[in-house]
Amino acid sequence: MNNKMTVKFDSVSQNEAFARNVIASFILPLNPSIEELTDIKTAVSEAVTNAIVHGYPDTVGEVTMTVEYEDNQIHITVTDCGTGIENLDKALEPFFTTKPEEERSGMGFTIIKSFMDELNVSSKYNEGTTVEMFKKITSQAV
């Protein structure tokens, strides 16, 4: 089974929950286990939260989420055209945060890596960030 969708939404905090619900509904035909579904929703939540909090810290911008699957392989892309990441290598390190005053843990990318099979991040400072996530659904949930 193959399918693809794209959704665009404003970078406001309530849209993080929207993105989680959209991804969950879209991949249900793949019959993921509860654990797989939770992993994917959490990874999407982290990517979208990063776009909202770090991509557009002082303004509302647009976040784009594209999801496609072929057979049981899911490819999710979350993109913003915001501030970008000045030092991507540093940003990918566990516990690194540019917003410690907001009690950010700096674990977003680490969490995504732990829940997804593959993570690719590309960013241009002052131009935006793209987060690509891949996961293979392996369960045969009933």
C-alpha positions as CSV (number, residue, x, y, z in Angstrom):
1,M,0.0,0.0,0.0
2,N,1.3,3.5,-0.9
3,N,0.0,6.8,0.2
4,K,1.2,10.4,0.6
5,M,-0.1,13.6,2.2
6,T,1.1,17.1,3.0
7,V,-0.3,19.4,5.7
8,K,0.7,23.0,6.4
9,F,-0.1,24.8,9.7
10,D,0.9,27.9,11.7
11,S,3.8,27.6,14.1
12,V,1.6,27.9,17.2
13,S,1.9,25.5,20.1
14,Q,-1.6,24.0,19.8
15,N,-0.7,22.7,16.4
16,E,1.8,20.2,17.9
17,A,-1.2,18.1,19.1
18,F,-2.8,18.6,15.7
19,A,0.3,17.1,14.0
20,R,0.3,14.1,16.4
21,N,-3.3,13.4,15.5
22,V,-2.8,13.8,11.8
23,I,0.1,11.4,11.7
24,A,-1.7,8.8,13.8
25,S,-4.8,8.9,11.6
26,F,-2.8,8.8,8.4
27,I,-0.7,5.7,9.3
28,L,-3.5,3.6,10.8
29,P,-4.0,1.6,7.6
30,L,-0.5,0.2,8.2
31,N,-1.8,-1.4,11.4
32,P,1.1,-0.2,13.6
33,S,1.3,-1.5,17.2
34,I,0.5,0.8,20.0
35,E,4.2,1.1,20.7
36,E,5.1,2.0,17.1
37,L,2.2,4.5,16.9
38,T,3.4,6.1,20.2
39,D,7.0,6.3,18.9
40,I,6.0,8.0,15.7
41,K,3.7,10.4,17.4
42,T,6.4,11.3,19.9
43,A,9.0,11.9,17.1
44,V,6.6,14.1,15.2
45,S,5.8,16.0,18.3
46,E,9.5,16.7,19.0
47,A,10.2,17.8,15.4
48,V,7.1,20.0,15.2
49,T,7.9,21.5,18.7
50,N,11.4,22.3,17.5
51,A,10.0,24.1,14.4
52,I,7.6,26.1,16.5
53,V,9.9,27.0,19.4
54,H,13.2,27.4,17.6
55,G,12.3,28.0,14.0
56,Y,9.9,30.9,14.7
57,P,10.8,32.2,18.2
58,D,9.4,35.7,17.7
59,T,6.9,35.3,15.0
60,V,4.3,32.9,13.6
61,G,5.4,31.1,10.5
62,E,4.5,28.0,8.5
63,V,5.4,24.4,9.3
64,T,5.0,21.8,6.6
65,M,4.6,18.1,7.4
66,T,4.8,15.6,4.6
67,V,4.2,11.9,5.2
68,E,4.4,9.1,2.7
69,Y,4.5,5.4,3.0
70,E,5.3,2.6,0.7
71,D,4.3,-0.8,2.0
72,N,5.4,-0.6,5.6
73,Q,8.2,2.0,5.3
74,I,7.2,5.5,6.6
75,H,9.0,8.7,5.6
76,I,8.0,11.9,7.5
77,T,9.4,15.4,6.7
78,V,8.9,18.4,9.0
79,T,10.1,21.7,7.4
80,D,10.1,25.3,8.5
81,C,11.5,28.4,6.9
82,G,12.5,30.0,10.1
83,T,15.7,30.9,11.8
84,G,17.6,27.7,11.0
85,I,20.2,26.1,13.1
86,E,23.5,28.0,13.5
87,N,25.6,24.9,14.6
88,L,23.8,21.7,13.5
89,D,26.5,19.4,15.0
90,K,26.1,21.0,18.4
91,A,22.3,21.0,18.1
92,L,22.4,17.2,17.5
93,E,24.2,16.6,20.8
94,P,22.2,15.4,23.7
95,F,21.2,18.1,26.3
96,F,22.2,21.0,24.0
97,T,19.6,23.8,24.1
98,T,19.6,27.4,23.0
99,K,16.7,28.1,25.5
100,P,17.8,27.0,28.9
101,E,15.8,29.8,30.5
102,E,12.7,28.1,29.2
103,E,13.7,24.8,30.9
104,R,14.3,23.1,27.6
105,S,16.1,19.8,28.0
106,G,17.9,19.7,24.7
107,M,16.8,16.1,24.1
108,G,14.5,16.6,21.0
109,F,16.8,15.1,18.4
110,T,18.0,12.4,20.8
111,I,14.4,11.4,21.4
112,I,13.6,11.3,17.7
113,K,16.7,9.2,17.0
114,S,15.7,6.7,19.7
115,F,12.1,6.3,18.4
116,M,12.8,6.3,14.6
117,D,15.0,4.0,12.4
118,E,16.7,7.0,10.8
119,L,16.9,10.7,11.3
120,N,18.4,13.3,8.9
121,V,18.5,17.0,9.7
122,S,19.5,19.8,7.3
123,S,19.4,23.4,8.1
124,K,20.6,26.8,6.8
125,Y,21.0,29.5,9.3
126,N,18.3,32.2,8.8
127,E,16.6,30.0,6.1
128,G,15.0,27.1,7.9
129,T,15.3,23.5,8.9
130,T,14.2,20.1,7.5
131,V,13.8,17.1,9.7
132,E,13.4,13.7,7.9
133,M,12.4,10.7,9.8
134,F,12.0,7.1,8.7
135,K,10.4,4.1,10.4
136,K,9.5,0.6,9.3
137,I,6.3,-0.8,10.7
138,T,7.3,-4.3,11.8
139,S,4.4,-5.4,13.9
140,Q,1.4,-7.3,12.8
141,A,-1.0,-5.6,15.3
142,V,-4.4,-7.0,15.4
